[in-house]
Amino acid sequence: MDMKNMREYMGWLYYQYLLITGIYVLEPWEQSIFNTVLFTMVAMVIYTSYVFVPIHVRLALEFFSELVRGQPESTVALMS
């Protein structure tokens, strides 16, 4: 893809974004506020996913691996 086609494609994607979100009817200052809020929220979701999802996946894997392995003999003997 050459630069002209890439620029046209990016322009087309931006136009689709304007149409899908409906912000093409807003004034420029309203569009900038909407875009700022939207991109801030997306950035926070990405950051939160990066920080917290691996922790929860690790904890879930530990939990389910203990369920699959069963209880050790010493634990079963103490419960009886």
Summary of the structure (lengths in Angstrom):
residues: 80
radius of gyration: 25.0
end to end distance: 71.2
largest distance: 75.9
contacts: 144
relative contact order: 0.05
helix: 89%
strand: 0%
